[in-house]
Amino acid sequence: MSATAAADRARGRVGAVGPADPPELGPVPEVGPDGVPVAADAFLTHLAVEKGRSELTLRAYRQDLRRYAGFLARRGLDVDDVTEA
């Protein structure tokens, strides 16, 4: 770990990346036109068709899934890399 990363970690900035620590990026997940991963689109369709969820609920889920996909992408991961804890 570089001195910069160690200092950031000591300050509580665990996810901070400095010039000495370039991010390692993995494969970019396939996303649809709305920025939601294609894998999540099937889930959203299920919620709409099978569960009858409202448009506002679907919009909230879509936004959450888009943010989660971005969180994973910044760490070089995609949804297929996630496992149950």
N, C-alpha and C positions, 0 to 999 in steps of 0.2 A: 504494500500500500504506500502510495506517495505521501510526502509530508503534507501536501495540500489536502488530500483525502482524509488523512488522520486528523488534521486540524478541523476540517468540516465535521467529521464524525464527533469530535470532542465538543463542538458547539451545538450538537443535536441535529445537524444537517446531514443525516445519513445518506440521503439520495443525491447529495450535491456531487456534481462532476466538474472537475476543473480541467484546464488545458493538459495537465500531465496524465489525466485519466480519460482518454477518449471513450465514448460509449461503444460497446460491442452490440451491433444491431443484427438481429436475426432476420428471417424471412418476413416480408411484409404480408399481413393477412389480406386475403381477397375481400374487398369491400364493395358494397353496392353503391348506387348513385347518391344515397343519403348519408354515406360515410359509416354505415353500420356493417359490420362483418357479415358476409353471406350466411355463415352459420347461425347468426342471431336472427336473420330474416325468417328462417323456418320457425323459430320459437315465437316471434311476433305474429306470424301468420296463424300459428296454433292458438295463441291467445285470442286473436280476433275471431277466427272461424269456430274453433271447438269450444272455447270458453266464453265467447261473446263479450269480451272486455270492451270498454268504451274507447273512443278515439283519444280522449285525454289520458287514459291509463296507458294506451299503446304509445302515445307521444312521450310520456314520462319514462317508460321502459326503454324506448328507443334512445332517448337522451342518455340514460344511465349506461346502456350497453355501449354507446359511442364513446363515452368517457372511460369506461372500463377497458375498451379496446385500445384507446390511446395510452392509458396507464401501462398496459401490457407491452405495447409497441415501444414505448420509451425504455423498457427494460429488455428489449430484444426477444419478447415472447409473443405468442398469439394464443387464442382460445384453446387450441389443441394441446398446448403445453401445460395447461392448468389441470391439476388433479385435486381430488377431495382431500382435505386435511385430516 
